[in-house]
Amino acid sequence: MLQAFRKIYGEEGVRGIWKGHLAGQVMSITYAVVQFWSYEQLRHAAHQSPFFSEHMNYSYFICGGIAGCCGTICAQPFDVIRTRVVAADPDSRTSKLRPVSGAFRVFRNEGFRGISSGLMLTLLQIYPLVGANFLFYKIFNQMIVQLGEYITDVPNPKHTIPGPLLFLSAGLSGVISKMLIYPADVIKKRSMLHHFEGDRKSFGRNPQCRSVRQCIVNTMKHEGVAGFYKGMLPTLYKSGVMSACYFTVYDYYNHYVTHSYQRYERSRQKEQDEKKRNKKAKAKDKKSSTF
């Protein structure tokens, strides 16, 4: 990882290290907002089912996986642009693509197939990835709560967890879930690059990946099993940090904003119901007194 960092800095300078950053940020924000919003809606719906209420781990995995797919579909155009900007030669037109205008340009020149390049494989790997991410995160949090109660001998009915432990739990869940599906991520990235091999001449041999099957066969033929794990260390580092930030912010937002607002709404609804009952009782008393 340090060798790659030094090489990129030596060939392209500071800008090379941040290539594709803008498209990556747009993709991350779009993905995170859609994913966590979808998860909350799906989780609420799942709680209405007796089966999922009794089998919460199934709920975490299934709802998380579907939410991840929703976020991926919405963020896919920006993922395509980011991948092309990062992988293209520094002086090529592709390296200068912007998130929104670049997405329109790819769609205009290559159609839906170009802008959704690698989408099916992404969905196949994102479902177990995000499902496992949510599942491991919830399991780790349950372990932290139980361990805290055991050590302090103090019950924790609200399952309150300190921020640093939330961060650690989310980071570990991100790393473990990414390790499980990393080969699929390599195939996905390579399948997204074959559309612009002409803009990657300075990168040496480009793997032939015009289909998933061809990509798997060629990777195995030329690089062996190790080819499916190329670049895993920086990817795991990125996945761990991103998951830690996403889930920690998500939990804090839920605790201090969403749940507070829900408690306020319940209190408000309770007051309104109490006023209606009092009003009906007064009307009933007034009616009975007239007789």
N, C-alpha and C positions, 0 to 999 in steps of 0.2 A: 504493500500500500504506500509506504514512504517512497519507494523507488518510482512508482507511478506519479506520485505527487511531484517529485523533483523533476521528472522528465517532462510532465505537462507544463510546469512552471518555466523550465528551461527553453521549451519550444514555443510556447504561446504567451508566457508571462502571467500576470495576475488574472487577466481576463479569461485565460484558458481554464483556470480553476473554477471560475464561476459561469462557464458556458452552459446555456440552457436554464440558468437560474430563474429567469422571469417566467418562462413557460412552466418550469417545475413548481413555482409558487402558485401560479394560477391553477395548475392541476391539483396541487395538494389542498388548497382552500376549497375548490369545488368538490373534490372527493370527500374531504372530511365533513363538510356541511351536509352533503347529501347522505353520506353513510350514517352519521350519528342521528340525523333527523329520521331516516328510514328505520333505524334500529329501534328508536323510541316508539314509533308507530307500530312496528311489528311486535315489539315486546308487550305493549299494552294490549294488542289484539290476542297475543298468545296467552296472556294471563286470564283471558275469558274462557280458555279451554281447560277443563279439568285435567286432561292428560299432561299438558305443558306446565300446569301449576304444580303437579306432583313430580314432574321430571324436569327440573329447572336446567340441568346441563344440556338436555336436548334443545331447550328453548334458546339458550345462549348460543349454541353452535348454529342452529338453523336460522335464527333471526340475524345473527351476525353475518353469516354467509350471504344471505339474500341482500342485506343492507350493503355489504361490500360490493356485490354485483351492481346494485343501483348506482353507487358512487362511481364505480369503474366506467359504466356506460356513459355517464354524464361527463367524466373527466378524460375519456379516451382520446378525443382530438388533441388535447394539450399534451398528453403523454406521447403521442406520435410526433408532435412538433419538438418536444424536449429531446426525445431520442435522436431525432435527425440532426438537431443543432449540435448536440454533444458529439455525435459520431462523424459529422461531416468535416472535410478539410477546412482549415481556418479561413482560407480565401474564397471558398465557394459561396454561391448564393444561398444554398441551404443553411449554412451556418449563421446567416443573418435573418432567419425567419422570426417573426414576432408571434406571440401566442394566438391572438384572434385573427389577424390578417393572414398569418401563415396557415391557419386551419382552413380559411376560405380558399387560399391559393392551392393547397393540396387537394381540397375537394373539387375545385374547378378543373384542375389538371388531371386528377386521377380518379375522381368520383368517390362514391361511398366506400369502395374497396380500399382506396388509399388512406382515407381519413380513419377508417376502422381497422387498419392493418394490425393483425395480432389480437383482435378483440375476442374471438372465440377461445383461443388458448388462454388469454388473460382471464376470462370468466371461469374457465375450468380450473385455473390455479388460484383465483382470488376467493372462490367460495370456500374451499377448505382452509385457505390462509387466514381469512378474516374470521371465519367461524371458529377456528382453533385459537386465534388471537383473543377473541372475546371469552371463549371457554377457559383457556389457561389463566386469563386475567381474573375472572371471577373465582376460579379455584384457588389461585394464589392469595386473593384477598380473603377468602374464607379461612385459609390456613393461617394467615396473619392474625385475623380476629380471634380464632380459636387458640393460637399460641399466646397471644396477648392476655386472653382471659385465664389461661392456664398459669402463666408466669405471675401475673398480678393478683390472681384470684378475685378479680373484680369483673362482674358481667358487663358486656358491651352490647346492649340490645339495639342500639342505633348503628352498629357496625362501623363506628368511626375509626378511620385509619389515617395516621399522619402523612402529610404530603410526600416526604422522602420515601416512605415505604410504598406509597401508591406509584411513585415514579419508578422504583426498583421493580415492583410487580409487573407494571406495564412493559418495561424494557425487556425483562426476561420472557414475557409472553410473546413479544414481538420477535425476539431472536429465535426462540424455539419453533414458533409457527413458520418462520421464514426458512429455517433449515429444512423443514419437512418438504417444502415444495420448491426449493431453489433450482433444481434442474429444469423444471417447467418454466421458471423465470428466464433462464438462459436461452431456452428455445424461443420463447416469446420475443425477447429482445432481438435475437438474430433474425427472426422472421420479419421484424419490422424494418430491417435495414436493407433488404434486397431491392427495394424500390429505387434506391439512389446510389447504387454501387459506383457510378461515375464520379460522385462527389467524395469518394473515400479512397482515392488512388494512393495517397500518402500513408495509408494505414497497412500497406502490405496486402497479403492474401485475404480476400473476403470470403467467408464461408458461404457456400451455395445453400440457400434456405428458401427456396420458392414454395415449399410446402413443409408442414410439420414433419412428415415422414422423411423427406429428403434431408431436413435439418438434423434429425436424430441420427440418420445413417451416416451422413458426412461427418458430423461431430465425433461419432464413435470410431469411424474409420481413420480420421486424421489426428484425433487428439485423445482418443480413448475415454475411459470413464472420467478422468480428471477434467476433460473438456466441459463436462456438465456442471463443474463446480468452479469454473474460472471466475475470479473476482468475488468470491463468496465473502471474504473477510470484510471489505469495505461495505458490501451490501448488508451484512449482518449488523455492522456498526450503525449504518444509516437506519435500518429497520428498527433496531432497539431504541435509538434516540427518538425517532418519529413516533413510535408507539408510546413511549414514555410520555412525550409531550402531549400527544393527542388524548390519551386516556386520563392523564392527570388533569388537564384543562377541562375535559368532558365531565369528570367526576366533581370537580370543584364548581363548575357551572351548574350541574344538577343540584348539588347540595345548597349552594348559596343563592341561586336564582330560580331554577325550575321548581324545586321542592318548596322554597319559601313562597313562591307565587301560588303554588297549589294549595299550601296551607292557608294562605290569605283568601283564596277563592272558596275553599271549604268553609272557612269561618264566615265569610260574607254570605254564602248560600244558607248557612245555618241560621244566621241572623234574620235573613229574609223569610225563611220558613217559619221561624219563631214569631215574626211579625204577622204573617198570614194566619197562623193558628190563633194568635191573640185577637186579631181582627174578627175572625170567624166566631170565636168564643164570645166576644162582646156583642156581636150581631145576634147570636143565639140567645144570650141573656136578655138583650133588649126586646127581642121578639116574645120570649116567654113572659116577661114582665107586663107586656101589653094585654096579655090574656088574664 
